Amino acid sequence: MKATGIVRRIDDLGRIVIPKEIRRTLRIREGDALEIFTDSQGGVIFKKYSPVGELSTFASQYAEVLNRSIGVPMLICDRDHVVAAAGVSRKEFLERRVSPELEECMQSRRPFIGTAGEKIKPVEGIDRPADIVYPILASSDVTGAVVMLDGDKAPDESETKLAQVAAAFLGKQMEE
């Protein structure tokens, strides 16, 4: 654990305010779920909860099947990080933060289908653009995205449908 030097008091309703600087750095937004852990020394640890992260093994298998089926690199992300990758170096992509462009795409709740001149870079620090992005919706909340990285050719209708189905299926899994 790393000390921040910030001390807060618990109010009469048992609440504590997480400072704005920490929320901004960790991308904690209003309404985000936080998981609470305790350690043996009496410490309390708050960790951002990721429903997509809970399905990371399943998401990895799904990404792998999609990659083998259509031969295009696939990523599955929660709202903040890449949780599954197939067809690319996992070491390079896993746990990397999503780009502000991808965040904006997810928040808009609309899919992105790239054209020859229009692409987005889904992962911070990596120049590989995305052809298709489909937000994952669970109980009408955006929980992540299925990302089809730039392939050798423009995406066709079947690839777009596969990404859409993957996003819908993962969203349904999180609801149950």
Secondary structure, DSSP 8 states (H G I E B T S, - for coil): -----------TTS-----HHHHHHTT--TT--EEEEE-TTS-EEEEE--HHHHTHHHHHHHHHHHHHHH---EEEEESSBEEEEESS-HHHHTT-BB-HHHHHHHHHT--EE--SS--B--BTT----EEEEEEEEETTEEEEEEEEE--SS---HHHHHHHHHHHHHHHHHHH-
